[in-house]
Amino acid sequence: MIVIDKLKKIYAKGDIFRAYIDEKEILPIEIALKKVTQKDIQQGFSATLQESKKLKELKLPLIYKEHNFKTLGKQVLPVAVRFDNLEMYLNFIDKRVEYKRFVLDYENITTLYPALKDIFFKKPFLVLEYSDRWDRVLKIVDFLMKNRHPDIYIRELCIERVDTKFVEKHKKVLDLLLSNLLHVEPLNSISDFAFEKKYGFKHPLSQVRFRVLDEELYILGLSDLTLTCREFEKLRLECKRVFIVENKITFLSFFDIKNSIVIFGSGYGVSVLKNATWLKDKELFYWGDIDEDGFAILSQIRGYFSHVKSIFMDEKTIDGFKELKVEHALKQKNMEIKNLTEEEMLVYRRLQNDFYGKNFRLEQEKIPFDYIYYNLERKWF
């Protein structure tokens, strides 16, 4: 019945819990019934009576009103459902046990951490959502309140009866609670180890993969290496030139060039290079796909290293291989970017306006390597 659905919706809004938290009165809980009109009587009074009978059979606390109809005269009919007793209401919608669990958990939690009252007022069902896990969640909260920067991996945590897999799965609620307790903004996302960074845990560092293109510069005989970003930042290679390419196969296939290395940029992942200050002393080149994203990445890199030059991202390359273009969905559309030269900005604006074709992309792996070889400076080889 519609009236039962409405009674359940009142509970689902959470105002009953907020009233408990704020120590305010929620009663009476009242729902008006559909008003019976003269038209309803004319179309079928028996149906109206049947509806009233169903309400009585449900043992709902009804409020009645006397009506004076032209055809039937005075009739006493229910006009509202009204609960003046909270337990009676909770019993009727079968939520008495759940409500009592809320009260118990809420009191236990806020006794330990009174500051959490505000978050539970905003999100009362949070108390019920974790009702079977609060003991473990609060043990973690307690640890992090006492150890603000543990400087260990989450896997190293030793909290009684709490496995570290549990911590990994509950970062979102932990951050919500801790942000309220510490009076800081909660995380928008827990990706990219944001939780670990915020609460002082160690986390796997981003990695930089690069190839040494000159045998004389090999490191302990190795040419293809992967380092953490911090290790890469400490590197001091005696190379002269550094190429950054977007595509992995292009990276693996790149030519041997004297005094040079090539870095696998992996699209927007080039941000891992921003603190490698030793690159400022090198001739730096970026080669990405010819599309809006490619130029956005170029702009990103140039924000770190203003002297970086783009290669094979010009109209000459487009004119030579336009027939190899593909149409693609952009990660970001019509971005306003800076850090481009006048020539680069012209190409970028034309890409935005579909001058070369709708959602134009000329992928770097489409361009033949002999073209790349013969258009790089000969003296480098």
For each residue, the residues with C-beta under 8 A, 3 or more apart:
1: 4 5 54 55 58
2: 5 6
3: 6 7 31 33 55 60 81
4: 1 7 8 58 93
5: 1 2 8 9
6: 2 3 9 10 31
7: 3 4 10 11 29 31 81 89 92 93
8: 4 5 11 12 93
9: 5 6 12 13
10: 6 7 13 15 16 29 31
11: 7 8 14 16 93 95
12: 8 9
13: 9 10
14: 11 17 18 124 125
15: 10 18 19 26
16: 10 11 19 20 26 86 99
17: 14 20 21 99 102 106 120 124 125 127
18: 14 15 21 22 24 121 124
19: 15 16 22 23 24 25 26
20: 16 17 23 26 102 103 106
21: 17 18 106 117 120 121 124
22: 18 19 121
23: 19 20
24: 18 19
25: 19
26: 15 16 19 20 29 86
27: 83 84 85 86
28: 82 83 84
29: 7 10 26 82 83 86 89
30: 63 80 81 82 83
31: 3 6 7 10 80 81 82
32: 35 79 80
33: 3 55 78 79 80 81
34:
35: 32 79
36: 40 41 48 67 77
37: 40 41
38: 41 42 69 70 71
39: 42 43
40: 36 37 43 44 45 48
41: 36 37 38 45 48 69 71 72
42: 38 39 71
43: 39 40 47
44: 40 47 48
45: 40 41 48 49 72
46: 49 50
47: 43 44 50 51
48: 36 40 41 44 45 51 52 77
49: 45 46 52 53
50: 46 47 53 54
51: 47 48 54 55
52: 48 49 55 56 77 78
53: 49 50 56 57
54: 1 50 51 57 58
55: 1 3 33 51 52 58 60 62 78 81
56: 52 53 59 60 62
57: 53 54
58: 1 4 54 55
59: 56
60: 3 55 56 81 92
61: 81 82 83 84 88
62: 55 56 78 80 81 82
63: 30 78 79 80 81 82
64: 76 77 78 79
65: 76 77 78 79
66: 74 75 76
67: 36 74 75 76 77
68: 73 74
69: 38 41 72 73 74 75
70: 38
71: 38 41 42
72: 41 45 69 75
73: 68 69
74: 66 67 68 69
75: 66 67 69 72
76: 64 65 66 67
77: 36 48 52 64 65 67
78: 33 52 55 62 63 64 65 81
79: 32 33 35 63 64 65
80: 30 31 32 33 62 63
81: 3 7 30 31 33 55 60 61 62 63 78
82: 28 29 30 31 61 62 63
83: 27 28 29 30 61 86 88 89 92
84: 27 28 61 88
85: 27 88 89
86: 16 26 27 29 83 89 90
87: 90 91 96
88: 61 83 84 85 91 92
89: 7 29 83 85 86 92 93
90: 86 87 93 95 96 99
91: 87 88 94 96
92: 7 60 83 88 89
93: 4 7 8 11 89 90
94: 91
95: 11 90 98 99
96: 87 90 91 99 100
97: 100 101
98: 95 101 102 128
99: 16 17 90 95 96 102 103
100: 96 97 103 104
101: 97 98 104 105 128 131
102: 17 20 98 99 105 106 124 127 128 131
103: 20 99 100 106 107
104: 100 101 107 108
105: 101 102 108 109 127 128 131 134
106: 17 20 21 102 103 109 110 120 127
107: 103 104 110 111
108: 104 105 111 112 134
109: 105 106 112 113 116 120 127 134 138
110: 106 107 113 114 116 117 120
111: 107 108 114
112: 108 109 138 142
113: 109 110 116 138 141 177 181
114: 110 111 117
115: 118 180 181
116: 109 110 113 119 120 177 180 181
117: 21 110 114 120 121
118: 115 121 122 180
119: 116 122 123 126 176 177 180
120: 17 21 106 109 110 116 117 123 124 126 127
121: 18 21 22 117 118 124
122: 118 119
123: 119 120 126 176
124: 14 17 18 21 102 120 121 127 128
125: 14 17 128 129
126: 119 120 123 129 130 173 176
127: 17 102 105 106 109 120 124 130 131
128: 98 101 102 105 124 125 131
129: 125 126
130: 126 127 133 134 137 173
131: 101 102 105 127 128 134
132:
133: 130 136 137 166 170
134: 105 108 109 130 131 137 138
135: 138 139 161
136: 133 139 140 161 162 166
137: 130 133 134 140 141 170 173 174 177
138: 109 112 113 134 135 141 142
139: 135 136 142 143 159 160 161 162
140: 136 137 143 144 157 159 162 167 170 174
141: 113 137 138 144 145 174 177 178 181
142: 112 138 139 145 146
143: 139 140 146 147 150 157 159
144: 140 141 147 148 150 174 178 199
145: 141 142 148 178 181
146: 142 143
147: 143 144 150
148: 144 145 199 200
149: 199 200
150: 143 144 147 157 199 200 201
151: 200 201 202
152: 156 157 201 202
153: 156 201 202 203
154: 157 164 167 168 196 201
155: 164
156: 152 153 164
157: 140 143 150 152 154 162 164 167
158:
159: 139 140 143 162
160: 139
161: 135 136 139
162: 136 139 140 157 159 166 167
163: 166 167
164: 154 155 156 157 167 168
165: 168 169
166: 133 136 162 163 169 170
167: 140 154 157 162 163 164 170 171 174
168: 154 164 165 171
169: 165 166
170: 133 137 140 166 167 173 174
171: 167 168 174 175 190 195
172: 175 176 190
173: 126 130 137 170 176 177
174: 137 140 141 144 167 170 171 177 178 195
175: 171 172 178 179 186 187 190 195 198 199
176: 119 123 126 172 173 179 180 186
177: 113 116 119 137 141 173 174 180 181
178: 141 144 145 174 175 181 182 199
179: 175 176 182 183 184 185 186 187
180: 115 116 118 119 176 177 183
181: 113 115 116 141 145 177 178
182: 178 179
183: 179 180
184: 179
185: 179
186: 175 176 179
187: 175 179 190 194 195 198
188:
189: 192 194
190: 171 172 175 187 194 195
191: 194
192: 189
193: 196 197 203 204
194: 187 189 190 191 197 198
195: 171 174 175 187 190 198 199 201
196: 154 193 199 200 201 202 203
197: 193 194 201 203
198: 175 187 194 195
199: 144 148 149 150 175 178 195 196
200: 148 149 150 151 196
201: 150 151 152 153 154 195 196 197
202: 151 152 153 196
203: 153 193 196 197
204: 193
205: 228 229 230
206: 228 229 269 272
207: 226 227 228 229 272
208: 226 227 228 229 232 263 264 272 273 276
209: 224 225 226 251 263 264
210: 224 225 226 227 232 261 262 263 264
211: 223 224 225 251 252 254 261 262
212: 215 217 218 219 222 223 224 225 237 239 261
213: 223 243 254 255 256 257 258 260 261 262
214: 217 218 239 256 257 258 259 260
215: 212 218 223 256
216:
217: 212 214 237 238 239 259 261
218: 212 214 215 221 222 223
219: 212 222 225
220:
221: 218
222: 212 218 219 225
223: 211 212 213 215 218
224: 209 210 211 212
225: 209 210 211 212 219 222
226: 207 208 209 210
227: 207 208 210 231 232 235
228: 205 206 207 208 231 232
229: 205 206 207 208 232 233 272 273 275 276
230: 205 233 234
231: 227 228 234 235
232: 208 210 227 228 229 235 272 273 276
233: 229 230 275 276 277 278
234: 230 231
235: 227 231 232 276 278
236: 278
237: 212 217 261 278
238: 217
239: 212 214 217 242 259 260 261 282
240: 259 260 282 283
241: 257 259 260 261 282 283 284 285 380
242: 239 260 261 262 263 279 282 283 284 285
243: 213 254 257 260 261 262 263 285 286 287 311
244: 262 263 265 270 273 284 285 286 287 301 308
245: 250 251 254 262 263 264 265 286 287 288 364
246: 250 265 266 267 287 288 289 294 297 364
247: 250 251 289 363 364 365
248: 251 252 264 266
249: 252 253 365
250: 245 246 247 253 254 287 364 365
251: 209 211 245 247 248 254 262 263 264
252: 211 248 249
253: 249 250 369
254: 211 213 243 245 250 251 257 262
255: 213 369 372 373 376 381
256: 213 214 215 381
257: 213 214 241 243 254 260 376 380 381
258: 213 214 380 381
259: 214 217 239 240 241 380
260: 213 214 239 240 241 242 243 257 380
261: 210 211 212 213 217 237 239 241 242 243
262: 210 211 213 242 243 244 245 251 254
263: 208 209 210 242 243 244 245 251 273
264: 208 209 210 245 248 251
265: 244 245 246 269 270 273 286 288 297 301
266: 246 248 269 270
267: 246 270 293 297
268: 271 293 296 297 300 331
269: 206 265 266 272
270: 244 265 266 267 273 297 300 301
271: 268 274 300
272: 206 207 208 229 232 269
273: 208 229 232 244 263 265 270 276 279 301 304
274: 271 304
275: 229 233
276: 208 229 232 233 235 273 279
277: 233 280
278: 233 235 236 237 281 282
279: 242 273 276 282 284 305
280: 277 305 307
281: 278
282: 239 240 241 242 278 279
283: 240 241 242 309
284: 241 242 244 279 305 307 308 309
285: 241 242 243 244 308 309 310 311
286: 243 244 245 265 297 298 301 308 309 310 311 313
287: 243 244 245 246 250 310 311 312 313 364
288: 245 246 265 293 294 295 297 298 310 313 364
289: 246 247 293 294 361 362 363 364
290: 294 313 317 318 347 351 360 361 362
291: 294 295 328 330 351 359 360 361 362
292: 295 296 330 332 333 334 335 348 351 352
293: 267 268 288 289 296 297 330 331 332
294: 246 288 289 290 291 297 298 313
295: 288 291 292 298 299 313 337 340 344 347 348 351
296: 268 292 293 299 300 332 335 337
297: 246 265 267 268 270 286 288 293 294 300 301
298: 286 288 294 295 301 302 308 310 313 339 340 344
299: 295 296 302 303 337 338 339 340
300: 268 270 271 296 297 303 304 339
301: 244 265 270 273 286 297 298 304 305 308
302: 298 299 305 306 308 339 340
303: 299 300 339
304: 273 274 300 301
305: 279 280 284 301 302 308
306: 302 339
307: 280 284
308: 244 284 285 286 298 301 302 305
309: 283 284 285 286
310: 285 286 287 288 298 313 314 341 344
311: 243 285 286 287 376
312: 287 317 364 367 372 375
313: 286 287 288 290 294 295 298 310 317 344 347
314: 310 317 318 343 344 347
315: 318 319 343 346 347
316: 319 320
317: 290 312 313 314 320 321 362 367
318: 290 314 315 321 322 347 356 362
319: 315 316 322
320: 316 317 371
321: 317 318 324 325 362 366 367 371
322: 318 319 325 356 357 362
323:
324: 321 362 366 367
325: 321 322 356 357 360 361 362 366
326: 361 362 363 366
327: 357 358 359 360 361
328: 291 359 361
329: 359
330: 291 292 293 333 359
331: 268 293
332: 292 293 296 335
333: 292 330
334: 292 352
335: 292 296 332
336:
337: 295 296 299 340 348
338: 299
339: 298 299 300 302 303 306
340: 295 298 299 302 337 344 345 348
341: 310 344 345
342: 345 346
343: 314 315 346 347
344: 295 298 310 313 314 340 341 347 348
345: 340 341 342 348 349
346: 315 342 343 349 350
347: 290 295 313 314 315 318 343 344 350 351
348: 292 295 337 340 344 345 351 352
349: 345 346 352 353
350: 346 347 353 355 356
351: 290 291 292 295 347 348 354 355 356 360
352: 292 334 348 349
353: 349 350
354: 351 357 358 359 360
355: 350 351 360
356: 318 322 325 350 351 360
357: 322 325 327 354 360
358: 327 354
359: 291 327 328 329 330 354
360: 290 291 325 327 351 354 355 356 357
361: 289 290 291 325 326 327 328
362: 289 290 291 317 318 321 322 324 325 326 366 367
363: 247 289 326 366
364: 245 246 247 250 287 288 289 312 367
365: 247 249 250
366: 321 324 325 326 362 363
367: 312 317 321 324 362 364 371 372
368: 371 372
369: 253 255 372 373
370: 373 374
371: 320 321 367 368 374 375
372: 255 312 367 368 369 375 376
373: 255 369 370 376
374: 370 371
375: 312 371 372
376: 255 257 311 372 373 380 381
377: 380
378: 381
379:
380: 241 257 258 259 260 376 377
381: 255 256 257 258 376 378
